[in-house]
Amino acid sequence: MKKVFGLLTAVGLMTAPLAHASTVTVSGSTSVAHVMEVLAENYQNSTNTNVEVQSTGSSAGIRAAKDGTSMIGMSSRNVKDSELNSDTKEIVIARDGIAAAVNKANPVKNLTQEQISKIYRGEIKNWSEVGGEARPIVVVTRENGSGTRGAFEEIMKLQRTINGHKVSAISPTAQVGNGNGMIKTIVTNNPYAIGYISLGSVDDSLRAIDVNGVAATEANIAAGDYQIARPFIVLIDKNAPDNANNFVEYILSENGQSIVANEGYIRIK
Protein backbone atom coordinates (compact mmCIF):
# COMPACT_ATOMS: atom_id res chain seq x y z
CA MET A 1 0.00 0.00 0.00
CA LYS A 2 1.32 3.42 -0.93
CA LYS A 3 0.22 6.84 0.17
CA VAL A 4 1.78 9.94 -1.33
CA PHE A 5 1.31 13.27 0.38
CA GLY A 6 1.58 16.22 -1.94
CA LEU A 7 1.76 16.67 -5.71
CA LEU A 8 3.87 13.63 -6.55
CA THR A 9 2.98 12.11 -9.92
CA ALA A 10 3.56 8.54 -11.04
CA VAL A 11 5.96 9.84 -13.68
CA GLY A 12 7.85 11.71 -11.00
CA LEU A 13 8.14 8.55 -8.91
CA MET A 14 9.71 6.66 -11.81
CA THR A 15 12.08 9.34 -12.97
CA ALA A 16 13.03 11.33 -9.89
CA PRO A 17 16.23 10.30 -8.09
CA LEU A 18 15.94 9.04 -4.52
CA ALA A 19 17.36 12.24 -3.04
CA HIS A 20 14.96 14.53 -4.92
CA ALA A 21 14.88 17.73 -2.93
CA SER A 22 11.09 17.84 -2.58
CA THR A 23 10.34 14.20 -1.72
CA VAL A 24 11.14 12.14 1.37
CA THR A 25 10.69 8.39 0.75
CA VAL A 26 9.68 6.17 3.67
CA SER A 27 8.88 2.44 3.55
CA GLY A 28 8.46 -0.53 5.88
CA SER A 29 6.26 -1.66 8.76
CA THR A 30 2.51 -1.46 8.19
CA SER A 31 2.08 -0.75 11.92
CA VAL A 32 4.48 2.19 11.91
CA ALA A 33 2.95 3.42 8.65
CA HIS A 34 -0.35 4.00 10.48
CA VAL A 35 1.16 6.89 12.47
CA MET A 36 3.77 7.79 9.85
CA GLU A 37 1.06 8.73 7.35
CA VAL A 38 -0.41 11.19 9.84
CA LEU A 39 3.03 12.60 10.63
CA ALA A 40 3.76 12.96 6.92
CA GLU A 41 0.52 14.79 6.21
CA ASN A 42 1.05 17.25 9.05
CA TYR A 43 4.70 17.77 8.10
CA GLN A 44 3.75 18.52 4.51
CA ASN A 45 1.13 21.03 5.59
CA SER A 46 3.71 22.95 7.59
CA THR A 47 6.73 22.67 5.27
CA ASN A 48 5.45 22.02 1.73
CA THR A 49 7.71 18.94 1.60
CA ASN A 50 6.32 15.82 -0.06
CA VAL A 51 6.59 12.59 1.92
CA GLU A 52 5.88 9.24 0.28
CA VAL A 53 4.95 6.45 2.72
CA GLN A 54 4.85 2.83 1.57
CA SER A 55 3.58 -0.09 3.70
CA THR A 56 5.90 -2.93 2.72
CA GLY A 57 6.59 -4.72 6.04
CA SER A 58 9.42 -4.32 8.54
CA SER A 59 11.93 -6.62 6.85
CA ALA A 60 11.46 -4.88 3.50
CA GLY A 61 11.77 -1.47 5.15
CA ILE A 62 15.01 -2.42 6.86
CA ARG A 63 16.44 -3.63 3.54
CA ALA A 64 15.27 -0.47 1.78
CA ALA A 65 17.06 1.76 4.28
CA LYS A 66 20.19 -0.37 4.06
CA ASP A 67 20.41 -0.47 0.27
CA GLY A 68 19.23 3.11 -0.26
CA THR A 69 15.97 2.45 -2.13
CA SER A 70 14.19 4.45 0.58
CA MET A 71 15.59 7.38 2.54
CA ILE A 72 13.90 6.13 5.71
CA GLY A 73 12.96 2.58 6.72
CA MET A 74 10.32 1.64 9.31
CA SER A 75 10.41 -1.36 11.64
CA SER A 76 8.06 -2.49 14.40
CA ARG A 77 10.50 -5.06 15.74
CA ASN A 78 14.04 -4.99 17.01
CA VAL A 79 16.56 -4.89 14.19
CA LYS A 80 19.27 -7.55 14.02
CA ASP A 81 22.90 -6.46 13.70
CA SER A 82 23.18 -8.56 10.54
CA GLU A 83 20.45 -6.44 8.92
CA LEU A 84 22.38 -3.19 9.32
CA ASN A 85 25.54 -1.67 7.96
CA SER A 86 27.90 0.76 9.63
CA ASP A 87 26.16 3.78 8.08
CA THR A 88 22.61 2.93 9.21
CA LYS A 89 21.21 4.69 12.27
CA GLU A 90 18.32 3.26 14.32
CA ILE A 91 16.02 5.78 16.00
CA VAL A 92 13.11 4.84 18.26
CA ILE A 93 10.20 7.20 17.57
CA ALA A 94 7.47 5.59 19.71
CA ARG A 95 6.45 2.49 21.62
CA ASP A 96 3.43 0.34 20.88
CA GLY A 97 1.61 -2.53 22.49
CA ILE A 98 0.54 -5.64 20.64
CA ALA A 99 -3.04 -6.47 21.55
CA ALA A 100 -4.41 -10.00 21.59
CA ALA A 101 -7.79 -9.31 20.04
CA VAL A 102 -11.02 -11.30 19.94
CA ASN A 103 -14.51 -10.86 18.60
CA LYS A 104 -16.73 -8.65 20.77
CA ALA A 105 -19.12 -11.59 21.28
CA ASN A 106 -16.40 -13.72 22.84
CA PRO A 107 -16.95 -13.98 26.63
CA VAL A 108 -13.23 -14.53 27.39
CA LYS A 109 -11.85 -11.35 28.94
CA ASN A 110 -8.41 -12.40 30.15
CA LEU A 111 -5.65 -14.82 29.14
CA THR A 112 -2.18 -15.42 30.48
CA GLN A 113 0.83 -15.09 28.21
CA GLU A 114 1.33 -18.83 28.56
CA GLN A 115 -2.23 -19.53 27.42
CA ILE A 116 -1.83 -17.27 24.40
CA SER A 117 1.44 -18.99 23.48
CA LYS A 118 -0.20 -22.41 23.77
CA ILE A 119 -3.09 -21.25 21.59
CA TYR A 120 -0.66 -20.13 18.91
CA ARG A 121 1.38 -23.32 19.18
CA GLY A 122 -1.79 -25.35 18.70
CA GLU A 123 -1.61 -26.86 22.20
CA ILE A 124 -4.87 -25.20 23.32
CA LYS A 125 -7.45 -25.74 20.61
CA ASN A 126 -10.84 -25.01 22.17
CA TRP A 127 -12.20 -21.91 23.90
CA SER A 128 -13.63 -24.11 26.67
CA GLU A 129 -10.04 -24.78 27.83
CA VAL A 130 -9.68 -21.11 28.79
CA GLY A 131 -13.15 -20.37 30.13
CA GLY A 132 -15.01 -19.80 26.89
CA GLU A 133 -17.57 -21.65 24.81
CA ALA A 134 -17.00 -25.20 23.61
CA ARG A 135 -15.90 -24.05 20.18
CA PRO A 136 -12.65 -24.53 18.26
CA ILE A 137 -10.28 -21.56 18.40
CA VAL A 138 -9.61 -19.94 15.02
CA VAL A 139 -6.01 -18.75 15.26
CA VAL A 140 -5.04 -15.80 13.07
CA THR A 141 -1.46 -14.62 12.57
CA ARG A 142 0.43 -12.09 10.50
CA GLU A 143 2.46 -12.95 7.42
CA ASN A 144 6.15 -13.85 7.46
CA GLY A 145 8.30 -10.71 7.38
CA SER A 146 5.79 -8.75 9.46
CA GLY A 147 7.42 -6.77 12.25
CA THR A 148 4.35 -7.30 14.41
CA ARG A 149 4.66 -11.07 13.94
CA GLY A 150 8.40 -10.98 14.63
CA ALA A 151 7.91 -9.01 17.85
CA PHE A 152 4.96 -11.17 18.92
CA GLU A 153 6.93 -14.38 18.36
CA GLU A 154 9.93 -13.03 20.27
CA ILE A 155 7.94 -11.77 23.27
CA MET A 156 5.64 -14.79 23.43
CA LYS A 157 8.50 -17.30 22.95
CA LEU A 158 6.97 -18.60 19.75
CA GLN A 159 10.27 -19.46 18.11
CA ARG A 160 12.27 -22.67 17.99
CA THR A 161 15.75 -23.40 16.72
CA ILE A 162 16.33 -25.87 13.88
CA ASN A 163 19.85 -26.46 12.58
CA GLY A 164 21.01 -23.28 14.25
CA HIS A 165 18.24 -21.12 12.75
CA LYS A 166 15.26 -19.63 14.55
CA VAL A 167 11.93 -20.56 12.98
CA SER A 168 8.35 -19.83 13.91
CA ALA A 169 6.58 -22.10 16.38
CA ILE A 170 3.15 -20.80 15.39
CA SER A 171 0.86 -23.61 14.28
CA PRO A 172 0.92 -24.10 10.49
CA THR A 173 -2.88 -24.36 10.57
CA ALA A 174 -3.22 -20.71 11.65
CA GLN A 175 -4.92 -18.39 9.19
CA VAL A 176 -2.64 -15.67 7.83
CA GLY A 177 -3.67 -12.04 7.40
CA ASN A 178 -1.55 -9.43 5.65
CA GLY A 179 -1.63 -6.28 7.75
CA ASN A 180 -3.55 -5.10 10.79
CA GLY A 181 -6.61 -4.40 8.66
CA MET A 182 -6.94 -7.97 7.43
CA ILE A 183 -6.51 -9.38 10.96
CA LYS A 184 -9.23 -7.03 12.21
CA THR A 185 -11.58 -8.08 9.40
CA ILE A 186 -11.13 -11.79 10.13
CA VAL A 187 -11.60 -11.42 13.89
CA THR A 188 -14.55 -9.04 13.53
CA ASN A 189 -16.36 -11.53 11.30
CA ASN A 190 -15.60 -14.71 13.28
CA PRO A 191 -16.78 -14.97 16.92
CA TYR A 192 -14.25 -17.73 17.62
CA ALA A 193 -11.14 -16.07 16.18
CA ILE A 194 -8.15 -14.62 17.99
CA GLY A 195 -5.55 -12.40 16.39
CA TYR A 196 -2.89 -9.89 17.38
CA ILE A 197 -2.64 -6.31 16.14
CA SER A 198 -0.97 -3.04 16.97
CA LEU A 199 -2.66 -1.46 19.98
CA GLY A 200 -2.98 1.75 18.01
CA SER A 201 -5.18 -0.12 15.50
CA VAL A 202 -7.68 -1.38 18.09
CA ASP A 203 -11.14 0.11 17.61
CA ASP A 204 -14.78 -0.66 18.39
CA SER A 205 -14.95 -3.47 15.82
CA LEU A 206 -13.20 -5.93 18.17
CA ARG A 207 -11.91 -6.22 21.73
CA ALA A 208 -8.39 -6.36 23.18
CA ILE A 209 -8.27 -8.93 25.97
CA ASP A 210 -6.36 -8.46 29.22
CA VAL A 211 -3.08 -10.35 29.46
CA ASN A 212 -2.01 -11.66 32.88
CA GLY A 213 -4.84 -9.57 34.30
CA VAL A 214 -3.44 -6.34 32.82
CA ALA A 215 -5.37 -4.28 30.28
CA ALA A 216 -3.70 -3.32 27.02
CA THR A 217 -3.58 0.45 27.59
CA GLU A 218 -1.07 3.20 26.92
CA ALA A 219 -0.66 3.82 30.65
CA ASN A 220 0.06 0.15 31.38
CA ILE A 221 2.58 -0.03 28.55
CA ALA A 222 4.34 3.15 29.73
CA ALA A 223 4.46 1.75 33.27
CA GLY A 224 5.89 -1.55 32.03
CA ASP A 225 2.93 -3.53 33.38
CA TYR A 226 1.66 -4.69 30.00
CA GLN A 227 4.41 -6.92 28.66
CA ILE A 228 3.50 -7.41 25.00
CA ALA A 229 5.07 -4.19 23.73
CA ARG A 230 7.69 -3.23 21.15
CA PRO A 231 9.48 -0.16 19.76
CA PHE A 232 8.62 1.72 16.58
CA ILE A 233 11.93 2.32 14.82
CA VAL A 234 13.03 4.37 11.85
CA LEU A 235 16.30 3.66 10.06
CA ILE A 236 18.22 6.31 8.17
CA ASP A 237 21.64 6.49 6.58
CA LYS A 238 24.20 8.70 8.29
CA ASN A 239 24.66 10.48 4.95
CA ALA A 240 20.96 10.90 4.21
CA PRO A 241 19.90 14.19 2.58
CA ASP A 242 18.81 17.10 4.72
CA ASN A 243 15.12 16.74 3.90
CA ALA A 244 15.08 13.19 5.31
CA ASN A 245 16.91 14.26 8.46
CA ASN A 246 14.58 17.23 8.87
CA PHE A 247 11.54 14.95 8.74
CA VAL A 248 13.02 12.66 11.42
CA GLU A 249 13.73 15.72 13.57
CA TYR A 250 10.08 16.72 13.16
CA ILE A 251 8.92 13.25 14.29
CA LEU A 252 11.01 13.63 17.45
CA SER A 253 9.85 17.20 18.09
CA GLU A 254 7.08 18.19 20.48
CA ASN A 255 4.65 18.50 17.57
CA GLY A 256 5.60 15.11 16.18
CA GLN A 257 5.44 13.36 19.53
CA SER A 258 2.04 14.93 20.22
CA ILE A 259 0.78 13.30 17.03
CA VAL A 260 2.26 9.98 18.17
CA ALA A 261 0.30 10.25 21.43
CA ASN A 262 -2.90 11.40 19.71
CA GLU A 263 -2.78 8.35 17.44
CA GLY A 264 -2.73 6.03 20.48
CA TYR A 265 0.99 5.23 20.75
CA ILE A 266 3.49 5.90 23.52
CA ARG A 267 5.68 8.93 22.97
CA ILE A 268 9.40 8.63 23.72
CA LYS A 269 9.87 12.32 24.53
C-alpha positions, 0 to 999 in steps of 0.5 A, a space after each residue: 500500500 502506498 500513500 503519497 502526500 503532496 503533488 507527486 505524480 507517477 511519472 515523478 516517482 519513476 524518474 526522480 532520483 531518490 534524493 529529490 529535494 522535494 520528496 522524502 521516501 519512507 517504507 516498511 512496517 505497516 504498523 508504523 505506517 499507520 502513524 507515519 502517514 499522519 506525521 507525513 501529512 502534518 509535516 507537509 502542511 507545515 513545510 510544503 515537503 512531499 513525503 511518500 509512505 509505503 507499507 511494505 513490512 518491517 523486513 522490506 523497510 530495513 532492507 530499503 534503508 540499508 540499500 538506499 531504495 528508501 531514505 527512511 525505513 520503518 520497523 516495528 521489531 528490534 533490528 538484528 545487527 546482521 540487517 544493518 551496515 555501519 552507516 545505518 542509524 536506528 532511531 526509536 520514535 514511539 512504543 506500541 503494544 501488541 493487543 491479543 484481540 477477539 470478537 466482541 461476542 467472545 466472553 473470554 476477557 483475560 488470558 495469560 501469556 502462557 495460554 496465548 502462546 499455547 493457543 498459537 502453538 496449537 496446544 490449546 485448541 478449544 475456547 472451553 479450555 480457557 473459560 469460553 464456549 466449547 468451540 474450536 479456536 480460530 487462530 489468526 497470525 500475521 504474514 512472514 516478514 511482518 514486524 508485528 509477527 516478529 515481535 509477537 513471536 519473540 515476546 511470546 516465545 513462539 520461536 524454535 531453533 532448527 539447525 542453528 536457525 530460529 523458525 516460527 513455532 506458530 501452528 501451520 494451521 493458523 490463518 494468515 492475514 496481511 496487515 492489521 486491517 486484514 486481521 481485524 476483518 477476520 476477527 470481527 467476522 468470526 466470533 471464535 477467532 483470535 488475532 494480534 494487532 498493533 494497539 494503536 489499531 484497536 477500535 470498536 470493531 473488536 476487543 483487546 483482551 487483558 493479558 495476565 490480568 493487565 489491560 492493554 492500555 497506553 498507561 500500562 505499557 508506559 508503566 511496564 505492566 503490559 508486557 506485550 510491547 515493542 518499539 517503533 523504529 526508523 532507520 536512516 543512513 548517516 549520509 541521508 539528505 537534509 530533507 530526510 533528516 529534517 523529517 526525522 527531527 520533526 517526528 522527534 519534536 514536540 509537535 511530532 510526539 504529540 501526534 504519536 500520542 494522539 494516534 494512540 501510541 506511547 511517545 518517547 519524549 
